[in-house]
Amino acid sequence: MIFRLILFMLCSASAVGQLKSSSVLVAFPEITYDEHRAYFLNDTWAAVYSGQLGAMFTVPRDSVDVRIVDEGRTCRTIVGNAAYTCHPTRGDALVKQEASGAEDKVITPPSRAALQVLADAWHLISISAAEIQEEIGPLFADGERIWFGLIASRGQDSTPLAGLGWYNTRLDQFGRVYGSGLEGVAPRWIGVRQDTVWMYCKSLDKEHSNALISYSPSSATMMYVDPRGAGIPGDTLLNVSLARNALLISTEQAVSVWQTGVSPWVWQTDAYAARDSVWLQFLTFDRSREAMRSHGDFFPLAINQPAQAFTRVGDWIEVLAPRGIEARMDYSAWDKRSKALEGFDWGCGDSVCVARVRVQVQGATKEMDLLNTPIIFLERDKQEAKVGIQAGWVRVDQVVPVLMKK
């Protein structure tokens, strides 16, 4: 049974110790797929995309039996009856292995255009091929052509530069292209979709960011692809893969399935759901101990019903309560912070910024701190403001992150 609650605001929003609020979004840095589904994975959860259903759902990681696909991520591929691998000692060579034996394939010297890109990236007037060290890998076979990542360096004083190379197995010819904007990153995955080659590069240091590039062989054009510009949220690119012509992209904020010719489909875990009977809790923050304390049950969450999440502090998540409740607070306190309290961001950054309420439940008093949740003005009653709230707290281990399509 749910009782009517009468709430009183004890204080306006204020900082709480060194406790920090954090994002409710869950990242899925591993990507794999099989003939039916695509999987975005972390240590705890698996986000499963079913193409037939057009749906994304979240299950425990250990409940799915998946093998991480290494296509385009390793230094081995097969074309015809020959296996090609990166040379174990020479970074600028491939080893072609056939039944008749093995043969080294050493990449030809860079073209004048490639040398100029390298010189520009390293702020040199010119550079010779003899000054450059190149390393090949990973490999991806597309018909008669093997595509591979490249990383060039000029001793220990230069910042490595990523590039894309290819070897035509029928013509026995090499080619390469470098991008001046791909400094400080190394190729980690390559895939081919129709007439475009995609390459994911990972940062080698804190000064550079992970990168996704596309290359058109027909126009010899290399482009840096910004997932945010395509509508995929996130500041950090975590992984990229390709399954049946669908580009699979993971950032620290979202997962995406990007089909040819359409805008990316994007999901984020800004909602959580209970698989079993779970109650939201009254929760307050202890400033002196930098700790949280529960004061008992608030509202029950409906089973398998996604609830919007607002913020996370430690092991607690603040989510939308099933019902709104009328509250009361001093009108001067409301008037002072009314604009902030009516929005989702109270302007406190990652610091814990609270509005504490006191609740009367069948004669007992309970307290709860709210963070970055809308407090809606209803009316003025003498020196008080009647407001409405709709949020409570749940432990993160009691709920499942839900991927909602954006």
Phi and psi in degrees as a GROMACS rama.xvg file:
@    title "Ramachandran Plot"
@    xaxis  label "Phi"
@    yaxis  label "Psi"
@TYPE xy
-103.732  125.36  ILE-2
-96.2248  154.436  PHE-3
-72.0074  133.13  ARG-4
-112.246  137.056  LEU-5
-110.944  121.553  ILE-6
-112.328  144.635  LEU-7
-128.051  130.435  PHE-8
-77.1854  126.076  MET-9
-88.733  -32.1629  LEU-10
-157.203  158.553  CYS-11
-79.0256  176.123  SER-12
-58.2976  135.687  ALA-13
-152.266  156.471  SER-14
-71.2629  148.824  ALA-15
-122.665  103.563  VAL-16
45.939  -141.414  GLY-17
-103.254  9.07136  GLN-18
-61.8193  140.211  LEU-19
-121.573  139.747  LYS-20
-89.7315  152.562  SER-21
-140.541  171.97  SER-22
-68.9431  147.97  SER-23
-87.8338  -6.47477  VAL-24
-73.3067  141.056  LEU-25
-108.634  135.309  VAL-26
-96.1601  149.964  ALA-27
-129.719  86.4493  PHE-28
-77.7626  -17.4411  PRO-29
-98.8853  143.357  GLU-30
-131.938  135.399  ILE-31
-152.111  178.846  THR-32
-162.76  162.625  TYR-33
-132.161  -165.871  ASP-34
-71.2962  -12.4815  GLU-35
-114.529  -32.938  HIS-36
-138.527  162.237  ARG-37
-112.852  146.061  ALA-38
-127.725  128.86  TYR-39
-109.835  125.806  PHE-40
-128.602  149.448  LEU-41
-133.793  -169.792  ASN-42
-65.7733  -24.7254  ASP-43
-110.501  -39.9721  THR-44
-121.386  156.744  TRP-45
-125.525  122.261  ALA-46
-95.0705  116.605  ALA-47
-109.4  123.973  VAL-48
-104.514  123.281  TYR-49
-105.094  111.818  SER-50
-63.6604  -36.9912  GLY-51
-65.978  -39.1134  GLN-52
-88.0068  -17.1409  LEU-53
64.7265  31.4859  GLY-54
-127.031  153.615  ALA-55
-119.938  126.476  MET-56
-134.537  156.517  PHE-57
-111.043  132.016  THR-58
-136.726  160.786  VAL-59
-58.4677  142.009  PRO-60
-56.576  -40.8341  ARG-61
-77.0538  -0.0936299  ASP-62
-91.7064  -7.58476  SER-63
-117.126  138.744  VAL-64
-103.866  96.7771  ASP-65
-125.756  151.079  VAL-66
-110.88  130.686  ARG-67
-69.1035  120.609  ILE-68
-74.8658  127.841  VAL-69
-103.657  5.49925  ASP-70
-59.9778  127.072  GLU-71
82.1307  1.57747  GLY-72
-116.595  -10.3128  ARG-73
-115.736  173.114  THR-74
-97.3529  42.3152  CYS-75
-149.03  135.003  ARG-76
-153.724  165.789  THR-77
-125.106  132.687  ILE-78
-129.165  117.908  VAL-79
63.5864  -127.408  GLY-80
-98.4107  10.4824  ASN-81
-116.949  141.964  ALA-82
-101.408  135.974  ALA-83
-116.987  131.097  TYR-84
-134.101  159.6  THR-85
-68.3239  141.678  CYS-86
-64.1214  134.674  HIS-87
-68.1604  -22.8808  PRO-88
-121.116  -27.9449  THR-89
-102.64  114.467  ARG-90
-70.0604  -17.6409  GLY-91
-101.258  25.3531  ASP-92
-140.545  153.31  ALA-93
-109.479  154.517  LEU-94
-112.369  119.846  VAL-95
-94.6352  119.852  LYS-96
-114.607  118.235  GLN-97
-122.181  175.996  GLU-98
-62.1587  -29.431  ALA-99
-80.9435  -11.3707  SER-100
140.929  -173.081  GLY-101
-111.633  151.413  ALA-102
-144.209  132.715  GLU-103
-81.7281  137.1  ASP-104
-119.596  104.928  LYS-105
-94.871  129.792  VAL-106
-61.7033  137.614  ILE-107
-70.7723  160.138  THR-108
-59.3275  152.323  PRO-109
-64.8021  149.106  PRO-110
-71.408  171.063  SER-111
-61.7732  -37.9769  ARG-112
-64.5013  -42.7756  ALA-113
-65.3035  -39.8369  ALA-114
-62.9192  -38.0074  LEU-115
-67.6438  -39.2101  GLN-116
-61.5627  -43.4755  VAL-117
-64.2583  -42.9488  LEU-118
-61.9659  -43.5104  ALA-119
-63.127  -40.9545  ASP-120
-65.3772  -33.5722  ALA-121
-97.4317  10.3174  TRP-122
58.9567  45.3546  HIS-123
-114.603  154.051  LEU-124
-71.4645  -43.0583  ILE-125
-154.227  167.78  SER-126
-152.196  148.097  ILE-127
-103.378  156.78  SER-128
-61.4871  -29.0664  ALA-129
-67.3766  -20.3152  ALA-130
-84.5529  -10.3627  GLU-131
-101.19  136.653  ILE-132
-110.285  127.859  GLN-133
-118.702  147.088  GLU-134
-130.596  132.827  GLU-135
-97.3075  142.764  ILE-136
136.049  149.668  GLY-137
-78.7141  179.93  PRO-138
-117.27  149.843  LEU-139
-148.459  127.394  PHE-140
-94.5395  131.895  ALA-141
-134.58  97.6771  ASP-142
66.2966  -125.516  GLY-143
-88.5518  -0.751803  GLU-144
-110.303  138.012  ARG-145
-107.01  121.908  ILE-146
-96.437  144.606  TRP-147
-148.337  150.502  PHE-148
-73.9854  153.576  GLY-149
-131.389  144.907  LEU-150
-136.53  124.716  ILE-151
-109.496  144.102  ALA-152
-142.922  163.048  SER-153
-133.343  76.7303  ARG-154
72.8302  -168.787  GLY-155
-85.3326  -9.80188  GLN-156
-88.6822  -11.5346  ASP-157
-100.936  151.513  SER-158
-79.4261  127.867  THR-159
-57.7253  149.651  PRO-160
-127.369  129.808  LEU-161
-86.9473  149.847  ALA-162
-149.645  -179.032  GLY-163
-127.18  132.928  LEU-164
-127.586  166.85  GLY-165
-149.064  154.615  TRP-166
-133.154  121.604  TYR-167
-88.1402  109.558  ASN-168
-69.1029  -28.19  THR-169
-77.5197  -42.3117  ARG-170
-90.0124  -9.19343  LEU-171
56.0063  50.4335  ASP-172
-128.925  141.954  GLN-173
-104.081  158.148  PHE-174
-153.869  162.702  GLY-175
-157.401  159.943  ARG-176
-147.785  139.186  VAL-177
-116.531  150.201  TYR-178
-115.979  126.17  GLY-179
-65.0005  -19.9299  SER-180
-86.5673  1.38426  GLY-181
-104.267  52.1192  LEU-182
-87.0286  145.7  GLU-183
70.6692  20.2502  GLY-184
-131.356  160.012  VAL-185
-130.878  137.163  ALA-186
-61.3485  135.442  PRO-187
-125.353  -17.6526  ARG-188
-156.418  145.07  TRP-189
-136.07  139.756  ILE-190
-146.729  156.789  GLY-191
-123.964  128.298  VAL-192
-127.005  114.327  ARG-193
52.336  -114.508  GLN-194
-102.832  20.8125  ASP-195
-128.637  135.28  THR-196
-100.77  132.141  VAL-197
-113.057  140.917  TRP-198
-139.034  128.809  MET-199
-101.915  127.798  TYR-200
-118.759  139.058  CYS-201
-106.314  143.325  LYS-202
-65.0005  142.932  SER-203
-96.6813  -10.3352  LEU-204
-155.818  177.859  ASP-205
-76.6942  -13.8979  LYS-206
-81.1408  -18.7152  GLU-207
-119.265  160.333  HIS-208
-111.337  153.492  SER-209
-57.9755  150.882  ASN-210
-139.358  148.929  ALA-211
-120.499  126.271  LEU-212
-124.255  154.764  ILE-213
-123.247  148.347  SER-214
-135.911  130.031  TYR-215
-102.13  109.881  SER-216
-62.0549  -32.1044  PRO-217
-68.0693  -35.9537  SER-218
-107.304  -1.78404  SER-219
54.6954  40.4642  ALA-220
-110.973  125.199  THR-221
-107.135  132.244  MET-222
-130.846  143.334  MET-223
-83.8711  128.584  TYR-224
-105.078  118.946  VAL-225
-95.5963  108.973  ASP-226
-56.3473  -34.093  PRO-227
-63.6357  -37.12  ARG-228
-66.2126  -22.1477  GLY-229
-92.1583  1.29513  ALA-230
96.3033  15.3899  GLY-231
-101.52  112.158  ILE-232
-64.8791  153.618  PRO-233
129.17  144.259  GLY-234
-96.2853  -17.1739  ASP-235
-125.951  122.4  THR-236
-80.874  121.768  LEU-237
-98.4583  -33.4032  LEU-238
-170.781  157.606  ASN-239
-143.411  144.038  VAL-240
-151.519  179.16  SER-241
-141.881  124.411  LEU-242
-132.689  115.847  ALA-243
48.0667  53.15  ARG-244
67.8011  7.43294  ASN-245
-101.561  123.975  ALA-246
-80.7678  123.968  LEU-247
-104.249  122.151  LEU-248
-127.749  134.527  ILE-249
-122.95  130.511  SER-250
-119.77  178.544  THR-251
-71.5537  -7.83759  GLU-252
-117.928  -16.5973  GLN-253
-158.01  166.302  ALA-254
-122.256  152.435  VAL-255
-145.639  144.938  SER-256
-117.907  117.554  VAL-257
-115.949  99.7625  TRP-258
-80.1277  159.439  GLN-259
-65.3818  130.674  THR-260
81.2588  3.01006  GLY-261
-131.594  165.813  VAL-262
-69.9892  150.782  SER-263
-61.5571  142.972  PRO-264
-88.7185  129.528  TRP-265
-125.222  138.446  VAL-266
-127.938  144.507  TRP-267
-134.064  151.3  GLN-268
-95.2019  60.9166  THR-269
-97.8773  22.517  ASP-270
-142.005  154.934  ALA-271
-134.174  153.55  TYR-272
-137.611  154.315  ALA-273
-99.5963  132.114  ALA-274
-86.1373  -23.4964  ARG-275
-127.421  -177.14  ASP-276
-67.5322  117.073  SER-277
-136.569  139.323  VAL-278
-108.268  138.28  TRP-279
-65.9874  152.923  LEU-280
-117.556  152.667  GLN-281
-76.0733  128.904  PHE-282
-135.314  135.165  LEU-283
-126.367  158.651  THR-284
-107.983  130.71  PHE-285
-90.4955  110.201  ASP-286
-63.2874  -40.9426  ARG-287
-71.8765  -37.1523  SER-288
-100.004  -2.97927  ARG-289
53.6317  49.18  GLU-290
-134.389  168.912  ALA-291
-115.552  151.9  MET-292
-139.779  130.83  ARG-293
-88.9767  142.18  SER-294
-116.724  25.1857  HIS-295
106.005  -175.965  GLY-296
-73.8794  144.433  ASP-297
-112.758  -69.2477  PHE-298
-141.258  149.164  PHE-299
-80.9533  143.664  PRO-300
-89.6241  138.672  LEU-301
-69.5824  137.898  ALA-302
-68.2043  134.122  ILE-303
58.9069  28.3061  ASN-304
-115.788  110.173  GLN-305
-59.1291  136.326  PRO-306
-121.217  129.11  ALA-307
-58.3547  136.604  GLN-308
-104.086  143.395  ALA-309
-104.645  -48.0555  PHE-310
-161.489  168.769  THR-311
-130.33  137.116  ARG-312
-130.884  113.482  VAL-313
60.4753  -125.459  GLY-314
-97.3452  15.9714  ASP-315
-116.334  141.553  TRP-316
-121.545  134.299  ILE-317
-93.6493  122.009  GLU-318
-128.33  166.708  VAL-319
-66.4532  127.73  LEU-320
-78.291  152.711  ALA-321
-62.7409  -26.0359  PRO-322
-135.228  147.975  ARG-323
-81.6844  151.472  GLY-324
-129.52  141.782  ILE-325
-79.3199  135.257  GLU-326
-127.945  165.39  ALA-327
-131.426  143.651  ARG-328
-151.111  158.457  MET-329
-59.8879  132.99  ASP-330
-63.6756  -34.7142  TYR-331
-65.0331  -36.0111  SER-332
-68.2122  -41.1779  ALA-333
-63.1956  -45.3042  TRP-334
-62.7027  -33.614  ASP-335
-67.7685  -37.2849  LYS-336
-123.729  23.4507  ARG-337
-59.1801  -43.4034  SER-338
-63.9415  -40.3132  LYS-339
-70.5218  -42.9022  ALA-340
-71.3978  -15.2434  LEU-341
-87.1835  -5.81226  GLU-342
-110.309  -179.596  GLY-343
-88.4324  -9.97835  PHE-344
-129.684  114.654  ASP-345
-88.3019  6.74416  TRP-346
79.0896  25.7759  GLY-347
-105.555  5.22149  CYS-348
62.9186  -136.155  GLY-349
-91.7595  2.57306  ASP-350
-74.0901  148.484  SER-351
-74.9862  115.943  VAL-352
-117.939  114.37  CYS-353
-118.625  153.282  VAL-354
-121.741  115.881  ALA-355
-93.8306  135.275  ARG-356
-119.98  151.127  VAL-357
-113.927  133.656  ARG-358
-121.844  131.434  VAL-359
-98.8805  117.325  GLN-360
-124.597  104.552  VAL-361
50.9671  46.6008  GLN-362
86.6229  -11.7861  GLY-363
-95.2015  150.272  ALA-364
-106.844  129.51  THR-365
-128.974  152.701  LYS-366
-117.292  152.62  GLU-367
-150.882  139.23  MET-368
-100.503  134.983  ASP-369
-111.975  145.399  LEU-370
-130.379  129.042  LEU-371
46.7338  40.4347  ASN-372
-121.405  143.808  THR-373
-62.0271  131.449  PRO-374
-113.987  112.655  ILE-375
-95.6151  128.898  ILE-376
-72.8685  131.184  PHE-377
-104.144  -56.3304  LEU-378
-167.777  163.668  GLU-379
-94.4778  132.222  ARG-380
-126.838  94.9991  ASP-381
58.6841  -119.284  LYS-382
-93.7864  9.80026  GLN-383
-115.389  156.304  GLU-384
-112.123  126.396  ALA-385
-83.1306  126.919  LYS-386
-131.7  164.752  VAL-387
-118.986  139.428  GLY-388
-128.42  159.575  ILE-389
-155.339  72.2306  GLN-390
-160.123  151.151  ALA-391
-152.871  -177.134  GLY-392
-117.865  144.071  TRP-393
-141.227  145.66  VAL-394
-71.5295  141.711  ARG-395
-64.0554  -27.9629  VAL-396
-78.741  -1.89501  ASP-397
-100.352  -4.27533  GLN-398
-133.297  166.468  VAL-399
-115.878  131.74  VAL-400
-65.7471  137.36  PRO-401
-114.164  126.125  VAL-402
-83.8175  116.967  LEU-403
-107.167  135.068  MET-404
-73.5558  136.594  LYS-405
